[in-house]
Amino acid sequence: KMAYRRAMIASAIIYRLSQVVLCTIGLIAVASWLLLRDNASRSPLRWSVSILLPIIVAVRGMMKKSLDFSGAMLAILVGFVLTASSACFCTSLLTFFITSSLLTKWKGEEKRKLDPEFREGGQRNWIQVLCNGGVASVASLLYLHWSGMGERSMVWTTLDLPSLCAGSCLASLACCCGDTWASEVGSVLGKSPRLITTGRLVPRGTNGAISAIGLVCSFLGGAIVGLSYYITVILFLGAEMLYTQLPLVAVGGLCGLVGSLIDSLLGATLQFSGFSEEFGQVVTRPDHNVKHISGYDVLSNHGVNLLSALLTALLYVVAAGCVASWYN
């Protein structure tokens, strides 16, 4: 027994050390790539904030049980990439993380009755961090490639590559925030949720179910991400951006709403939902005593989140291209 316990402890330590090593290698690789670029920022303040702020937020997230250890390690890397790229990306990410964590904890006991996989505080692992922040990270790296480190105003009238990358980052974060707001609030307060594909009434917690309050929350969740982006632009680039950058709030709100609808559509079709007679709640795995409600067992919730964030970002690029073409 003692030997088994020692082996388990040693295995856990090695596993966590490997995550620290991988995170460190990722940070060094990205930092080296940035330093070798001609347009790299040499500001000690930007570099210090880009490194220290994600670490502080990740440690705080673990203490508050919003992240587990693996989630915190990847969150540090994602946070570094977004913060080094632009303060606008950083504040958008922080807005998403903080508001979503607070809403996840809100009425936790009631959510536990609806979701058998509910965990206190959310405790996001590395897979959840990747699926929610992966698209934004790729968009940020592309932004760094085309523009370098620093804040830029959004260009609406031409196909400006840095603006497309920045908009894609905003769109993916607004999508994830809007969907989280809709899920966390709608699952508790939503009355008579209906399946998005058929419109029939389904139990609360069903994948692909929508409600009026959930749709409103998805728009507000995206809008608050857009608002944080907008305020950061004003703070860094000056009051002359007050009116030209105002569409950022609407873009965030629309991406939150559209992203949540895409998530619901994918959840209703490619994610299994069934009602367990044994536990008296909606489950996501088929079983002999589970009555099928909707969807096929193709994607997990993580896969749906990643795909909806990617599709929302791509839709933003298409929409931005259409707007630029209309102006020209």
Secondary structure, 3 states (H helix, E strand, C coil): CHHHHHHHHHHHHHHHHHHHHHHHHHHHHHHHHHHCCCCCCCCHHHHHHHHHHHHHHHHHHHHCCCECHHHHHHHHHHHHHHHHHCHHHHHHHHHHHHHHHHHHHCCHHHHHHHCCCCCCCCCECHHHHHHHHHHHHHHHHHHHHHHCCCCCCCCCCCCCHHHHHHHHHHHHHHHHHHHHHHHHHHHHHCCCCEECCCCCECCCCCCCEECHHHHHHHHHHHHHHHHHHHHHHHHHHCHHHCCCCCHHHHHHHHHHHHHHHHHHHHHHHHCCEEEECCCCEEECCCCCCEEEEECCCCCCHHHHHHHHHHHHHHHHHHHHHHHHHHHC
